[in-house]
Every structure is written in structure tokens, then in C-alpha cells.
Amino acid sequence: MRRLRIFGGTGAPAPGAIDLAPMLDVVFILLIFFIVTASFVADTGIQVERPVAATAETARSVRILVAVAADDRIWIDGHHTDAHRLRLRIEALRAENPHGTLVVQADAHSSAAAVASVLDAARAAGIADAALSVQRK
């Protein structure tokens, strides 16, 4: 008598069976492609009420995002940062991505002195290309 294998077989596919291995390979390659090419949105960790400007433009390669709250507290990467350590944090983020620009999301009710201190720290860290985030009118 011949024994039947439950989890095996002779190795030959049944007629009309579909081989899913090539399709899974293609799906995994597409998944890797989309993960590598995806652009991730940077977040400052707080919501700010941005001022309105009629001549606003869209920045292409934002890599460092700094927020200034209405009470002039400075936030970077979801953490409150004082003005003394801001330059060091910006330098560390710039070392990770040297070609990105810095964008300041300043609240409409924040002081100009707080925004100036952020821009001053960015210049001291070697970033010459900084922008202010506004809402388009």
C-alpha cells in the first residue's frame, strides 16, 4: 500500500495551479521602492497660528523645522528647547542632512525677538537658507 503525504507531495504542481512566488517578489520590491522614495513630514510638536502672506511659496527640501509658540517658547522635533541649546540642536540636525533648509513656524502672536534668536542660531550653525512658514492668502 502506498501512503499519502498530507503536507507534502510529489513536488509537481497541480495542473492549473498559480505560482504566487513571483507575484510576492514584485509586491515586496514595490513596497521597498515606496518606502525609500516616500517623503516624511517633519513635525514640530505644537500647533502654531501662522501669519498670512500673499506671496507665499512652497519650500521643496525642508529638513529642519523649528516652531516658536505664542509664548515665545521654541520647539524642535517635538521637544521644548531653550535658546542656549538651540544652535547645538540645529547643528546636530544639519549634520544628519546637510542639504536641507531650515523653516521657522512662528506663531502670529510670538515676538520678533524670539524669531530673530532662532534665525541667529541658524546662522551661527552655518545655515544660510532659512525661511518663515506662513499661510497663503
KEKE-3310 file (N, C-alpha, C; in steps of 0.2 Angstrom, whole numbers, plus 5000, padded with zeros to 4 digits):
npx = (5004:5002:5007:4999:5005:5002:5006:5015:5020:5022:5030:5027:5018:5000:4989:4984:4987:4992:5007:5012:5024:5032:5024:5023:5037:5037:5028:5035:5046:5040:5035:5047:5052:5043:5044:5057:5057:5047:5042:5044:5034:5039:5038:5034:5029:5020:5005:5004:4998:5000:5006:4998:5002:5003:5012:5017:5027:5031:5042:5054:5064:5063:5071:5074:5064:5058:5048:5040:5031:5016:5019:5033:5041:5052:5052:5058:5058:5048:5051:5053:5065:5078:5084:5098:5103:5098:5106:5115:5106:5101:5113:5116:5105:5107:5119:5114:5107:5114:5110:5097:5085:5081:5066:5056:5042:5033:5022:5008:5007:5019:5034:5045:5058:5060:5059:5070:5080:5080:5083:5096:5103:5102:5110:5122:5125:5128:5119:5113:5101:5086:5069:5053:5038:5022:5004:4996:4988)
npy = (4994:5011:5026:5041:5058:5071:5085:5087:5081:5076:5086:5091:5104:5105:5103:5119:5126:5141:5150:5159:5165:5173:5184:5189:5192:5204:5212:5214:5221:5233:5238:5241:5250:5261:5264:5269:5280:5288:5304:5310:5319:5332:5336:5349:5347:5356:5366:5380:5397:5402:5417:5427:5428:5435:5432:5419:5405:5388:5378:5366:5357:5354:5351:5354:5359:5372:5378:5392:5396:5405:5410:5413:5401:5389:5376:5361:5347:5341:5344:5355:5368:5377:5394:5394:5381:5379:5381:5371:5360:5362:5361:5348:5342:5347:5340:5328:5329:5338:5346:5351:5364:5376:5379:5391:5390:5402:5408:5419:5427:5428:5435:5446:5446:5433:5425:5431:5426:5413:5413:5418:5409:5399:5404:5405:5391:5388:5388:5396:5397:5400:5400:5408:5401:5403:5406:5404:5418)
npz = (5000:4997:5005:5009:5008:5019:5021:5011:4995:4978:4973:4961:4953:4954:4940:4932:4944:4952:4953:4966:4970:4961:4961:4974:4975:4967:4973:4986:4981:4976:4988:4995:4986:4987:5001:5002:4993:4999:5006:5021:5033:5042:5060:5072:5084:5091:5088:5079:5076:5061:5052:5039:5022:5006:4996:4997:4995:4991:5000:4995:5000:5015:5030:5043:5055:5065:5078:5085:5098:5104:5116:5115:5117:5111:5100:5094:5084:5092:5105:5119:5118:5124:5121:5122:5119:5107:5095:5095:5094:5081:5074:5075:5069:5056:5053:5051:5039:5027:5016:5018:5021:5033:5041:5050:5060:5065:5078:5075:5086:5092:5098:5089:5093:5098:5086:5079:5087:5084:5070:5071:5078:5069:5058:5065:5066:5054:5043:5030:5022:5027:5031:5033:5039:5033:5030:5015:5007)
capx = (5000:5005:5005:4998:5008:4997:5009:5020:5018:5027:5034:5025:5011:4994:4988:4980:4989:4995:5013:5012:5031:5034:5020:5026:5043:5036:5025:5040:5050:5036:5035:5053:5053:5038:5047:5063:5055:5042:5045:5041:5033:5043:5033:5037:5026:5015:5002:5005:4994:5005:5003:4995:5006:5000:5017:5020:5030:5032:5048:5055:5068:5063:5074:5074:5058:5058:5042:5040:5024:5014:5023:5040:5045:5055:5051:5061:5057:5043:5054:5055:5072:5079:5088:5105:5104:5095:5111:5118:5101:5101:5119:5115:5100:5111:5124:5111:5105:5117:5107:5090:5084:5078:5060:5053:5035:5032:5015:5007:5007:5025:5038:5050:5064:5061:5061:5077:5085:5080:5087:5103:5106:5103:5116:5128:5125:5130:5113:5111:5095:5081:5063:5047:5032:5016:4998:4994:4982)
capy = (5000:5017:5031:5048:5063:5077:5091:5086:5080:5074:5092:5094:5107:5103:5107:5125:5130:5148:5150:5166:5167:5179:5190:5191:5196:5210:5216:5217:5226:5239:5241:5244:5256:5266:5266:5273:5286:5292:5309:5310:5325:5334:5339:5352:5345:5360:5369:5387:5400:5406:5423:5426:5432:5434:5430:5413:5400:5381:5376:5360:5352:5356:5346:5356:5363:5375:5381:5397:5397:5412:5412:5413:5395:5387:5369:5357:5339:5339:5345:5362:5369:5384:5397:5392:5375:5379:5381:5364:5355:5364:5359:5340:5340:5349:5335:5322:5331:5345:5349:5353:5370:5377:5383:5393:5391:5406:5410:5426:5432:5427:5441:5446:5444:5425:5423:5433:5422:5406:5414:5420:5402:5395:5407:5403:5384:5388:5388:5402:5397:5399:5403:5408:5397:5407:5403:5408:5422)
capz = (5000:4997:5010:5006:5012:5020:5020:5005:4988:4974:4971:4954:4954:4951:4933:4933:4950:4951:4957:4969:4972:4958:4962:4980:4974:4964:4979:4990:4978:4976:4994:4996:4982:4990:5007:5000:4990:5002:5009:5028:5035:5049:5064:5077:5091:5093:5083:5079:5071:5056:5049:5032:5017:4999:4991:5000:4991:4994:5000:4992:5004:5022:5034:5050:5057:5072:5080:5090:5101:5105:5122:5113:5118:5105:5099:5088:5084:5097:5112:5120:5118:5126:5116:5123:5116:5100:5090:5096:5091:5074:5071:5075:5063:5050:5052:5048:5032:5026:5011:5019:5023:5040:5041:5056:5060:5071:5079:5073:5092:5095:5097:5083:5096:5098:5079:5077:5090:5080:5064:5073:5080:5062:5055:5069:5065:5047:5039:5027:5019:5032:5028:5038:5037:5033:5027:5009:5007)
cpx = (5004:5003:5004:5001:5002:5000:5014:5017:5023:5032:5031:5018:5006:4992:4983:4982:4993:5001:5013:5019:5033:5030:5022:5032:5042:5032:5030:5044:5047:5036:5041:5054:5049:5041:5053:5062:5050:5046:5041:5040:5036:5037:5037:5035:5021:5011:5003:5000:4999:5002:5002:5000:5003:5005:5021:5022:5031:5039:5049:5058:5069:5066:5074:5068:5058:5052:5043:5033:5023:5017:5030:5044:5046:5054:5054:5061:5053:5045:5055:5062:5073:5084:5096:5107:5102:5101:5114:5113:5101:5108:5119:5110:5103:5116:5121:5109:5108:5114:5100:5090:5080:5071:5057:5046:5034:5025:5014:5007:5014:5029:5043:5057:5066:5062:5068:5082:5086:5084:5094:5106:5107:5109:5122:5130:5128:5125:5112:5104:5090:5075:5058:5041:5026:5010:4997:4988:4977)
cpy = (5006:5022:5038:5053:5069:5083:5091:5085:5077:5080:5095:5097:5104:5107:5113:5128:5136:5148:5158:5168:5173:5185:5193:5195:5203:5215:5219:5222:5233:5242:5244:5250:5262:5269:5271:5279:5291:5298:5310:5317:5327:5337:5343:5350:5350:5363:5377:5390:5405:5412:5422:5431:5430:5431:5424:5408:5393:5380:5368:5355:5354:5350:5348:5361:5365:5379:5386:5398:5404:5415:5413:5407:5392:5379:5366:5350:5337:5340:5352:5362:5376:5387:5396:5386:5374:5378:5374:5359:5356:5361:5351:5338:5342:5343:5329:5323:5338:5349:5352:5361:5371:5382:5385:5394:5395:5408:5417:5430:5431:5434:5440:5444:5436:5423:5425:5429:5415:5407:5415:5413:5398:5398:5405:5395:5383:5387:5395:5403:5395:5403:5403:5405:5402:5403:5408:5411:5419)
cpz = (5000:5002:5006:5011:5012:5018:5014:4999:4984:4972:4964:4956:4951:4944:4935:4940:4948:4956:4960:4971:4968:4959:4969:4980:4972:4969:4984:4987:4977:4983:4996:4992:4985:4997:5006:4997:4993:5006:5016:5030:5042:5053:5070:5084:5094:5087:5084:5074:5067:5053:5042:5028:5010:4994:4994:4994:4995:4994:4998:4997:5011:5026:5041:5051:5064:5072:5085:5092:5102:5112:5122:5115:5112:5105:5093:5089:5090:5104:5113:5121:5120:5121:5116:5119:5109:5095:5090:5092:5083:5070:5070:5070:5056:5048:5049:5041:5030:5021:5012:5022:5030:5039:5048:5056:5066:5072:5077:5079:5095:5094:5091:5086:5096:5091:5077:5081:5087:5074:5066:5075:5074:5059:5059:5068:5058:5042:5036:5024:5024:5029:5034:5035:5038:5029:5020:5009:5002)
residu = (MET:ARG:ARG:LEU:ARG:ILE:PHE:GLY:GLY:THR:GLY:ALA:PRO:ALA:PRO:GLY:ALA:ILE:ASP:LEU:ALA:PRO:MET:LEU:ASP:VAL:VAL:PHE:ILE:LEU:LEU:ILE:PHE:PHE:ILE:VAL:THR:ALA:SER:PHE:VAL:ALA:ASP:THR:GLY:ILE:GLN:VAL:GLU:ARG:PRO:VAL:ALA:ALA:THR:ALA:GLU:THR:ALA:ARG:SER:VAL:ARG:ILE:LEU:VAL:ALA:VAL:ALA:ALA:ASP:ASP:ARG:ILE:TRP:ILE:ASP:GLY:HIS:HIS:THR:ASP:ALA:HIS:ARG:LEU:ARG:LEU:ARG:ILE:GLU:ALA:LEU:ARG:ALA:GLU:ASN:PRO:HIS:GLY:THR:LEU:VAL:VAL:GLN:ALA:ASP:ALA:HIS:SER:SER:ALA:ALA:ALA:VAL:ALA:SER:VAL:LEU:ASP:ALA:ALA:ARG:ALA:ALA:GLY:ILE:ALA:ASP:ALA:ALA:LEU:SER:VAL:GLN:ARG:LYS)
# end
